[in-house]
Amino acid sequence: MNSKNLSDPSVGVKFNENFFVTEDEATCRKYFKEQVIDTERYWRRLGGRPDFAGKVVLELGCGHGALCVDAALSGARRVIGLDLTSNRIAFARRFVAERFPQIAHKIEFHCLDIAALSPDYDFDIVLSKDTFEHIMGIKQVLRTIRRLLRQDGLLITGFSPLYYSPFGDHGFHAIGQRFKVPWAHLMLGDTYVVDAYNAHHPGVQCRSIYDLGLNKLKRRDFLAAFQQTGFVLLRENVNAIEGASKLMPLFRLLRHIPILEDYVTVNMYAVLRRS
């Protein structure tokens, strides 16, 4: 692996929740239920649910709170969920108190940048689901995660789709349209994607692909960032098949061809240890 410093143009870009649609209550409840089902697939892709018994857990990018609930139900002693979208945090607090009163006292939700989290925390496990492809300045965030983890603590993350994969722009180039064309965002270019997103959201004026929360990092960039910030990769599953497109087995094979790797690497799941 190339050991030189990772050049990341997203460094310094700040998340702005005003660029994104505020979800109503019905949408939030529907999404939470979908995430409960998806969590089981998530753990299988990572090799199984970790041992949460008695652990102190942080989830980065907790969204509506489903994974935090799963960790608490699985025996975690304390769970803290962070997200930068205030309406999702408000929903998570309200919904968990309503539907899971038996564990609600174990879970805290905060609309907070991880860099602002008190250094007094000592987490056993940091989780992050479908978030790393959105993080700006990944190395700074990883350094903060390492600081908050106890010695030999675990970082467990899985995310999709990576930017250069078939729908790596999360469909923003075709937003509001029924049909999507794979890799169209790469053929059309970043400016088209940003303009299409803005046109579908009157009043929103994103200026770059980074404003859309897409960091454009490739698998090799993530692996370099993990290594450079003091993490040891214990397990990796690239292009996980379960629950994925029927094309995923083909993509698993094609990614071993160097010239194609970036374009067919759709997802990556990793368990890492703080060194």
Buried (B, 14 or more C-beta within 10 A) or exposed (E): EEEEEBEBBBBEBEBEBEBBEEBEEEEBBEBBEEBBEBBEBBBBBBEEBBEBEEBBBBBBBBBBBBBBBBBBBBEBBBBBBBBBBEBBBEBBBBBBEEEBEEBBEBBBBBBBBBEEBEEEBEBBBBBBBBBBBBBBBBBBBBBBBBBBBEEEBBBBBBBBBBBBBBBBBBBBBBBEEEEBEEBBBBEBEBEBBBBBBBEBBEEBEBEBBBBBBBBBBBBBBBBBBBBBBBBEEEEBBBBBEEEBEEBBEEBBEBBEEEEEBBBBBBBBBBBBBBE
